[in-house]
Amino acid sequence: MQFLLKRLAFYLVAFLVAATFNFVIPRMLPGNPADIMLANANAAMGPAAREALMATFGFVDAPLHEQYFSYLKSIFTWDFGVSVKFFPVPVTDMLMQALPWTLFLTGAALLVSFSVGTLLGILAAWRRGTMIDVIASPTALALQSIPSVVVALCGLYFLGVSNKIFPTSYAYDPKLDPAWSIEFISSVVYHGFLPVLTLSMVLVGGYLVTMRNNMIGQLGEDYISMGEAKGLSDARVRYTYAARNALLPSVTSLALSFGALFGGSLVTEVVFNYPGVGNLLYLGIVGRDFPLIQGQLLIMTLAMLIANFAVDLAYVFLDPRLKRA
């Protein structure tokens, strides 16, 4: 518990630092949301109305420290202001509509890539030098070096545009109304298959190589020889003994991948016109929607910290030494 409390305090400080950067950077840039909105609309506004609009976006004429504490209060009350591009829709509403789709996309891609990559890495290490190792390891290195945008565009062209096996846009059939029905869930899975596949192909190589190297390092340890000498089955030695200890660095890599994938899904979501937070961030950047960009970056930071804290919890379970620390 002491270990977890220390980690929780560290993540709280890290979140405050990220929120501080998120507060300072937009105020260092030229212009402000009110002027951008008026310029895009080719409209004129009186000084009083302009000040009211500035206050709506949180850019008030007050000392910087007062603005900062007001900004922190808005974060902890989950109030990110009003979107400039989608005015007058609150940023929170926009993010809450897009967040489930990104969580589905990234969660499914991480689950598939981590499971497949870890299992193939275990088998490649256990049977190193055999056909599975000769094929899997170079293929993993090749997949790891290909940019995600190339994989997404190739998948879109060959499986979507050319052969029309999968849809090329949207998260579900626009003709359907969202509901917990077999038809709607099937449509979500069908439309999400290609984006999940492209994201998984980029990640699976890293997990495979990491797990293979970790397993090879563990196979030379004395406790592996002891397990074999006790007459335990190959499967038990492979998974219960070697894989459990080799899994620790892969779990750390999983948390880092979640944060990177949460931000890197922007490319995949834009290519497939998927309505997640990555696509929303792209629209915010194009429209110079500072409140939307700030809210999205905070969501990304929070997702990264939660993923790392989940890894700390997993470490306590996987490594008994932490329980005695």
C-alpha positions as CSV (number, residue, x, y, z in Angstrom):
1,M,0.0,0.0,0.0
2,Q,2.9,2.4,0.8
3,F,4.4,1.7,-2.6
4,L,1.1,2.4,-4.4
5,L,0.4,5.6,-2.4
6,K,3.9,6.9,-3.4
7,R,3.1,6.2,-7.0
8,L,-0.3,7.8,-6.8
9,A,1.3,11.0,-5.3
10,F,3.8,11.0,-8.1
11,Y,1.1,10.7,-10.8
12,L,-0.8,13.6,-9.2
13,V,2.2,15.8,-9.3
14,A,2.8,14.8,-13.0
15,F,-0.8,15.6,-13.9
16,L,-0.5,19.1,-12.3
17,V,2.8,19.7,-14.2
18,A,1.1,18.7,-17.5
19,A,-1.9,20.9,-16.7
20,T,0.4,23.8,-16.0
21,F,2.0,23.4,-19.4
22,N,-1.4,23.1,-20.9
23,F,-2.4,26.4,-19.3
24,V,0.8,28.3,-20.2
25,I,1.3,27.3,-23.9
26,P,-1.9,28.7,-25.4
27,R,-1.4,32.0,-23.6
28,M,2.1,32.3,-25.1
29,L,0.7,31.9,-28.6
30,P,-0.5,35.0,-30.6
31,G,-4.2,35.7,-30.8
32,N,-7.0,34.2,-28.7
33,P,-10.2,32.2,-29.3
34,A,-12.5,35.2,-29.5
35,D,-10.5,36.9,-32.2
36,I,-10.2,33.6,-34.1
37,M,-13.9,33.0,-34.0
38,L,-14.7,36.6,-35.1
39,A,-12.1,36.4,-37.9
40,N,-13.6,33.1,-39.2
41,A,-17.1,34.5,-39.2
42,N,-16.0,37.9,-40.7
43,A,-18.0,39.5,-37.9
44,A,-17.5,42.6,-35.7
45,M,-18.2,42.8,-32.0
46,G,-18.3,45.6,-29.4
47,P,-15.7,45.6,-26.5
48,A,-18.2,44.5,-23.9
49,A,-19.5,41.6,-26.0
50,R,-15.9,40.6,-26.8
51,E,-14.9,40.6,-23.1
52,A,-17.9,38.4,-22.4
53,L,-16.9,36.0,-25.1
54,M,-13.3,35.9,-23.8
55,A,-14.6,35.1,-20.3
56,T,-16.6,32.2,-21.9
57,F,-13.3,30.7,-23.1
58,G,-11.5,31.4,-19.9
59,F,-9.3,34.2,-21.2
60,V,-10.2,36.9,-18.7
61,D,-8.3,40.2,-17.9
62,A,-7.0,39.1,-14.5
63,P,-3.6,38.4,-13.0
64,L,-2.0,35.2,-14.3
65,H,-2.0,33.4,-11.0
66,E,-5.8,34.0,-10.6
67,Q,-6.3,32.7,-14.1
68,Y,-4.2,29.6,-13.2
69,F,-6.2,28.7,-10.1
70,S,-9.5,29.3,-11.9
71,Y,-8.1,27.0,-14.6
72,L,-7.2,24.3,-12.1
73,K,-10.7,24.6,-10.5
74,S,-12.3,24.1,-14.0
75,I,-10.2,20.9,-14.5
76,F,-11.2,19.3,-11.2
77,T,-14.8,20.2,-11.8
78,W,-14.5,18.7,-15.3
79,D,-15.3,22.0,-17.1
80,F,-13.0,22.5,-20.1
81,G,-15.0,25.5,-21.5
82,V,-16.8,25.9,-24.8
83,S,-15.5,24.8,-28.2
84,V,-14.6,27.5,-30.7
85,K,-15.2,25.3,-33.8
86,F,-18.4,23.8,-32.5
87,F,-19.6,26.8,-30.5
88,P,-21.6,26.8,-28.3
89,V,-21.1,23.0,-27.5
90,P,-19.1,22.5,-24.3
91,V,-15.7,20.8,-24.8
92,T,-16.6,18.1,-22.3
93,D,-19.6,17.0,-24.3
94,M,-17.5,16.8,-27.5
95,L,-14.9,14.7,-25.7
96,M,-17.4,12.4,-24.0
97,Q,-18.9,11.7,-27.4
98,A,-15.6,10.8,-29.0
99,L,-13.8,9.2,-26.0
100,P,-15.7,5.8,-26.0
101,W,-14.8,5.2,-29.7
102,T,-11.1,5.9,-29.1
103,L,-11.1,3.7,-26.0
104,F,-12.7,0.9,-28.0
105,L,-10.2,1.3,-30.8
106,T,-7.1,1.5,-28.7
107,G,-8.3,-1.1,-26.1
108,A,-9.1,-3.7,-28.8
109,A,-5.8,-3.0,-30.6
110,L,-3.7,-3.3,-27.4
111,L,-5.5,-6.5,-26.4
112,V,-5.0,-8.1,-29.8
113,S,-1.4,-7.0,-30.3
114,F,-0.2,-7.7,-26.7
115,S,-1.8,-11.1,-26.6
116,V,-0.6,-12.2,-30.1
117,G,2.9,-10.6,-29.7
118,T,3.5,-12.0,-26.2
119,L,2.4,-15.5,-27.1
120,L,4.4,-15.6,-30.3
121,G,7.4,-14.1,-28.4
122,I,7.2,-16.9,-25.8
123,L,7.0,-19.6,-28.5
124,A,9.8,-18.0,-30.5
125,A,12.1,-18.0,-27.5
126,W,11.1,-21.4,-26.2
127,R,11.8,-22.9,-29.7
128,R,14.5,-20.5,-30.9
129,G,16.2,-21.5,-34.1
130,T,13.1,-23.4,-35.3
131,M,10.8,-22.3,-38.1
132,I,8.5,-20.2,-35.9
133,D,11.4,-18.2,-34.6
134,V,12.9,-17.8,-38.1
135,I,9.6,-16.5,-39.5
136,A,8.2,-14.6,-36.5
137,S,11.2,-12.5,-35.4
138,P,12.2,-10.9,-38.8
139,T,8.5,-10.3,-39.6
140,A,8.1,-8.6,-36.3
141,L,11.1,-6.3,-36.9
142,A,9.7,-5.4,-40.4
143,L,6.3,-4.6,-39.0
144,Q,7.8,-2.5,-36.2
145,S,9.6,-0.3,-38.7
146,I,6.6,0.5,-40.9
147,P,4.9,3.9,-40.0
148,S,1.3,3.6,-38.9
149,V,0.1,5.9,-41.7
150,V,1.5,3.5,-44.3
151,V,-0.2,0.5,-42.8
152,A,-3.5,2.5,-42.4
153,L,-3.4,3.7,-46.0
154,C,-2.5,0.2,-47.4
155,G,-5.3,-1.4,-45.4
156,L,-7.7,1.3,-46.5
157,Y,-6.8,0.8,-50.2
158,F,-6.5,-3.0,-50.4
159,L,-9.3,-4.1,-48.0
160,G,-11.6,-1.1,-48.3
161,V,-11.4,0.8,-51.6
162,S,-10.1,-1.9,-54.0
163,N,-11.7,-5.1,-52.7
164,K,-14.5,-3.5,-50.6
165,I,-14.3,-6.1,-47.9
166,F,-14.5,-3.6,-45.1
167,P,-16.1,-0.1,-44.8
168,T,-13.7,2.9,-45.2
169,S,-15.3,5.4,-42.8
170,Y,-17.5,5.9,-39.8
171,A,-17.8,3.8,-36.6
172,Y,-21.1,2.1,-37.6
173,D,-23.7,2.2,-40.3
174,P,-25.2,5.7,-40.4
175,K,-28.6,4.2,-41.1
176,L,-28.7,2.5,-37.7
177,D,-29.6,4.2,-34.4
178,P,-27.2,3.6,-31.5
179,A,-28.6,0.9,-29.2
180,W,-27.5,-2.2,-27.3
181,S,-28.7,-4.5,-30.1
182,I,-26.9,-7.3,-32.0
183,E,-27.3,-5.4,-35.3
184,F,-25.7,-2.2,-33.9
185,I,-22.9,-4.1,-32.1
186,S,-22.1,-6.1,-35.2
187,S,-22.0,-2.9,-37.2
188,V,-19.5,-1.4,-34.7
189,V,-17.3,-4.5,-34.8
190,Y,-17.4,-4.6,-38.6
191,H,-16.5,-0.9,-39.1
192,G,-13.8,-1.1,-36.4
193,F,-12.1,-4.2,-37.6
194,L,-9.9,-2.5,-40.2
195,P,-8.7,0.3,-37.9
196,V,-8.0,-2.2,-35.1
197,L,-6.1,-4.4,-37.5
198,T,-3.9,-1.6,-38.7
199,L,-3.1,-0.4,-35.2
200,S,-2.4,-4.0,-34.0
201,M,0.0,-4.7,-36.9
202,V,2.1,-1.7,-35.9
203,L,2.3,-2.8,-32.2
204,V,2.5,-6.6,-32.4
205,G,6.2,-6.6,-33.5
206,G,7.4,-4.6,-30.5
207,Y,5.7,-7.0,-28.0
208,L,7.0,-10.1,-29.9
209,V,10.6,-8.9,-29.9
210,T,10.5,-7.7,-26.3
211,M,9.0,-10.9,-25.0
212,R,11.3,-13.1,-27.0
213,N,14.4,-11.3,-25.6
214,N,13.1,-11.4,-22.1
215,M,12.3,-15.1,-22.3
216,I,15.7,-16.0,-23.6
217,G,17.2,-14.2,-20.6
218,Q,15.0,-16.1,-18.2
219,L,15.6,-19.6,-19.8
220,G,19.2,-19.6,-18.6
221,E,18.2,-19.1,-14.9
222,D,18.6,-21.8,-12.2
223,Y,15.0,-21.9,-11.3
224,I,14.1,-23.0,-14.9
225,S,16.5,-25.9,-14.6
226,M,15.1,-26.7,-11.1
227,G,11.5,-26.8,-12.6
228,E,12.6,-29.1,-15.3
229,A,14.5,-31.3,-12.9
230,K,11.4,-31.6,-10.7
231,G,9.6,-33.2,-13.7
232,L,7.2,-30.3,-14.4
233,S,5.6,-30.2,-17.8
234,D,7.0,-27.9,-20.5
235,A,3.9,-25.8,-20.6
236,R,4.1,-25.1,-16.8
237,V,7.8,-24.2,-16.9
238,R,7.2,-22.1,-20.0
239,Y,4.3,-20.1,-18.8
240,T,4.2,-20.3,-15.0
241,Y,8.0,-20.0,-14.4
242,A,9.7,-18.3,-17.4
243,A,6.9,-16.2,-18.9
244,R,5.6,-14.8,-15.7
245,N,9.0,-13.2,-14.9
246,A,9.7,-12.2,-18.5
247,L,6.4,-10.5,-18.6
248,L,7.4,-7.6,-16.3
249,P,9.2,-5.4,-18.9
250,S,6.4,-6.2,-21.4
251,V,3.8,-4.9,-19.0
252,T,5.8,-1.6,-18.7
253,S,5.9,-1.5,-22.5
254,L,2.1,-2.0,-22.5
255,A,1.5,1.1,-20.5
256,L,3.8,3.2,-22.6
257,S,2.1,1.9,-25.7
258,F,-1.3,2.8,-24.4
259,G,-0.3,6.5,-24.1
260,A,1.5,6.5,-27.4
261,L,-1.4,4.7,-29.1
262,F,-3.9,7.0,-27.5
263,G,-2.2,9.9,-29.3
264,G,-1.1,8.0,-32.3
265,S,-4.6,6.9,-33.1
266,L,-5.0,10.3,-34.6
267,V,-3.6,9.1,-37.9
268,T,-5.7,6.0,-38.1
269,E,-8.9,7.9,-37.0
270,V,-8.3,10.6,-39.7
271,V,-7.5,8.0,-42.4
272,F,-10.7,6.0,-41.6
273,N,-12.8,9.0,-40.6
274,Y,-13.3,7.4,-37.2
275,P,-15.1,9.6,-34.7
276,G,-12.6,9.4,-31.9
277,V,-10.6,11.9,-29.9
278,G,-7.8,11.7,-32.4
279,N,-10.0,12.9,-35.2
280,L,-11.5,15.5,-32.9
281,L,-8.0,16.8,-32.1
282,Y,-7.2,17.1,-35.8
283,L,-10.4,19.2,-36.3
284,G,-9.4,21.3,-33.3
285,I,-5.9,21.9,-34.6
286,V,-7.3,22.8,-38.1
287,G,-9.8,25.2,-36.6
288,R,-7.4,26.5,-33.9
289,D,-9.8,25.5,-31.2
290,F,-7.7,26.0,-28.2
291,P,-10.2,24.9,-25.5
292,L,-10.8,21.7,-27.4
293,I,-7.1,21.0,-27.9
294,Q,-6.4,21.7,-24.2
295,G,-9.2,19.4,-23.1
296,Q,-8.0,16.6,-25.4
297,L,-4.4,16.9,-24.3
298,L,-5.5,16.6,-20.7
299,I,-7.5,13.5,-21.5
300,M,-4.4,12.0,-23.2
301,T,-2.3,12.8,-20.1
302,L,-4.9,11.4,-17.7
303,A,-5.1,8.2,-19.8
304,M,-1.3,7.8,-19.8
305,L,-1.1,8.2,-16.0
306,I,-4.0,5.8,-15.4
307,A,-2.3,3.2,-17.6
308,N,1.0,3.6,-15.7
309,F,-0.8,3.3,-12.4
310,A,-2.5,0.1,-13.6
311,V,0.9,-1.2,-14.5
312,D,2.1,-0.5,-10.9
313,L,-0.9,-2.5,-9.7
314,A,0.0,-5.4,-12.1
315,Y,3.6,-5.3,-10.8
316,V,2.5,-5.9,-7.3
317,F,0.6,-9.0,-8.5
318,L,3.4,-10.2,-10.8
319,D,6.4,-9.5,-8.5
320,P,5.9,-10.8,-4.9
321,R,9.0,-8.8,-3.8
322,L,7.0,-5.6,-4.0
323,K,4.5,-7.0,-1.5
324,R,7.3,-7.5,1.0
325,A,9.0,-4.1,0.3
